[in-house]
Amino acid sequence: MTQESERRLKVLVTGGTGYIGSHTVVALQQQGFEVVVIDNLSNSHSDVINRIGKITGTKPEFHEFDLVDRQETDLFFTQNPDLAGIIHFAAYKAVAESMSDPLMYYSNNLVSLMNILEAMKNHGIVNLVFSSSCTVYGQPDELPVNETAPVKAAWSAYGSTKQMSEEIIRFSVRAYGIKSIALRYFNPVGAHQSALIGEFPRGIPNNLAPFITQTAIGLHDQLNVFGSDYNTPDGTAIRDFIHVVDLAEAHIAAVDRMIGNRTKADYEVFNLGTGKGYSVLEAIQAFEKVSGRKLKYRFVDRRQGDIEQLWADTAYANKELGWKAERSLEDMMDSAWKWEQALANEKS
């Protein structure tokens, strides 16, 4: 535990009942931070707060409202002037949905961020860790992609909102004396080892792992594999899958770096991945191995907005954050499957 966190510093986590947010809240509490959560529950459940309490022994303070509401957001910050930092997850995040309703994504993702930055400026809060995405790279010219690679034209409205968000933060840092670290995630997979929290999307999942586990448990007849004609060894898209607990731990390293005044610039960017690319079929095979179940799947057309292949160069994050992803693809699939089975047991 760091000296700073021993003083019970308070950190706000927006979107803290969501998938990555909830795991990060657990990691923060386990490192001694006091955590406050804001979430509008548009794609999550309030019961996650109770589940976090079961894991850590402490339920985080929870506020249910929408950060797009400027007055509500400012009121919260007025009542919570002692925040050491903010981790901003709250955003819509489905690539396919962003293509069918881009204006919903721009209005939600950008306005909520601007309201937070405005409140930080007005209330003297300095430190922001931003949940960004590898989608900002588009389809890179070289792989693995590092943080100095050019940000190319976005392939989806979701990716576009992440690009724009980074630009908004970059100029706000310059103008208002704020510090920020943008963490560009690759593809989070898996669940907490307790099987009390995990990925629990509403409706049909947009991400691969919950679609796999829900199919295996019998919630779907078969798994759709989007695209079989990519220029990859087995024809399916390649991604850098990272265990969500590894990802959560990187946020602790980023917060510690900021509150410990160890940043080398007021705005920093880090890739969070494993540095390895796996195809969709390899991910399916890893699940089949750890679960002992054969999956029924079919190939369907590519999804609009999906890129062909992407994985991270993580050397910079490994060196500067003192962090490295440790868990394997099989670990990810095993924990995701245990989480899915735990959900099924709760319902039975």
C-alpha positions, 0 to 999 in steps of 0.5 A, a space after each residue: 500500500 502506498 503512503 498516499 493511500 494509507 491516508 484514505 484518499 478519496 477517489 471518484 469512479 464514474 461508471 463504477 458499477 460497470 464491468 471494468 469500473 467495478 473491478 477497479 473499485 475493488 482494487 482501489 478499496 483493497 489498496 486502502 482508498 476511499 471510493 465514491 461511485 457515480 453511475 446511471 445504471 444504463 448498462 449495469 445493476 445497483 446490486 454490484 455495490 453489494 457485491 463489491 461490499 462482499 469482496 472487500 468488506 466495504 460498500 462504496 458510497 454510491 450516487 445514481 445520476 447521469 453525468 450528462 446532467 450538468 447541474 447534478 454533476 456540479 452539485 455532486 462536486 460542490 458536496 465532495 470537494 475533497 476528491 484526490 482524483 477521478 477515474 472516468 469510465 462512464 460512457 457508451 461503448 458498443 461499436 455496432 450500436 455507435 454505428 447505428 446511433 452515432 448522435 447518442 454516442 457523441 452526446 453522451 460520451 462527450 457531454 459527460 466528459 466536458 461536465 466533469 472537466 468543468 467541475 474539476 476546473 471549478 472545484 480545484 480537482 487536479 487528477 483525472 484518469 481517463 478510460 480510453 481505447 485502442 480504437 483510437 488507432 484505427 487499423 495501424 500501419 505497424 503492429 504491435 502498436 505503440 503510443 507514438 503511432 498516429 491516431 488515424 481516422 476512426 472506424 466507428 463513432 465509438 472510437 471517434 468519441 474516444 479520439 475526441 475525448 482525448 483531444 478535449 482532455 489534452 487542451 483542458 490540461 493545457 488551459 486549466 492546470 489539470 493533470 491526466 493519464 489516458 489509458 488505452 485499453 485493448 480487449 478486457 476479458 474475464 471476471 474477479 476470482 470471487 465470481 461475485 462480479 464480472 461482465 454482465 451486459 444487458 441484452 445480447 452481448 457486444 463483446 466476445 467473452 460474454 457471448 461465448 459464456 452465455 452460449 455455453 450456459 444455454 442462453 443462446 443457441 449458437 455464437 456468431 463469429 463476425 467475419 471469416 475472411 480477414 487477412 489473418 491466419 485463420 480468417 477471424 479478427 485478431 485482438 489483444 485480450 487482457 484480464 479485467 483484473 490486470 486492467 484494474 490493477 493498472 488503474 491503481 498504478 496510474 492513480 499512484 503515479 499522479 497523486 505521488 507526483 511521478 508523472 513526466 508530463 501533465 498529459 500522458 498516454 499508456 497502452 494497456 494490453 498483454 502485447 499478444 494477439 489472439 484470433 476469435 477462433 483461438 479465444 473460442 478454443 481457449 474457452 473450450 479447453 478450460 470449460 470442457 465444453 464444445 461451442 456451437 458457432 457460425 460465421 456471419 458477416 463482418 460487423 461495421 466498425 470492426 478492424 482486422 487486427 490489433 495488439 499492443 506494444 506495452 513496453 512503455 506502460 510496463 516501464 513507466 507504470 511499473 505494471 505488467 499484465 500477468 494473466 493468460 487467455 486461459 485464465 481469462 476464459 476460466 474466470 469468465 466461465 466461473 462467473 457465468 456459472 455463478 450467475 446461473 446458480 443464483 437464478 436456479 
